[in-house]
């Protein structure tokens, strides 16, 4: 006697084996999210490399944590000691939830200082909040690129 559920179980098992590897890698990064992340980080790095405190400050939220003014002062001090700053970066991960975008970035920076050419690299998590249609920096974790 043939068991009627055996073909159904076999079909479900095959479907699970086919779908499981795709799920194990996680969801693909939505291109639009990656583009938004890349643009937000690029704008921030360009403002720093351009040496404009006002341009950089415009991209940092008033709600920056822990202290916005301390962060801007440290950025300004670092920018004055570096010239011909060049950044290269790779977006490793983007998470967008509600009005927050968290971007993990691997970067390297070349700059000219009084001591000569310097090269640094690191991994930074930039956290942006949506404010009036713009992504503004609200927090950083990891290595400081500035």
Order of alpha helices (4+ residues) and beta strands (2+ residues): alpha-alpha-alpha-alpha-beta-beta-beta-beta
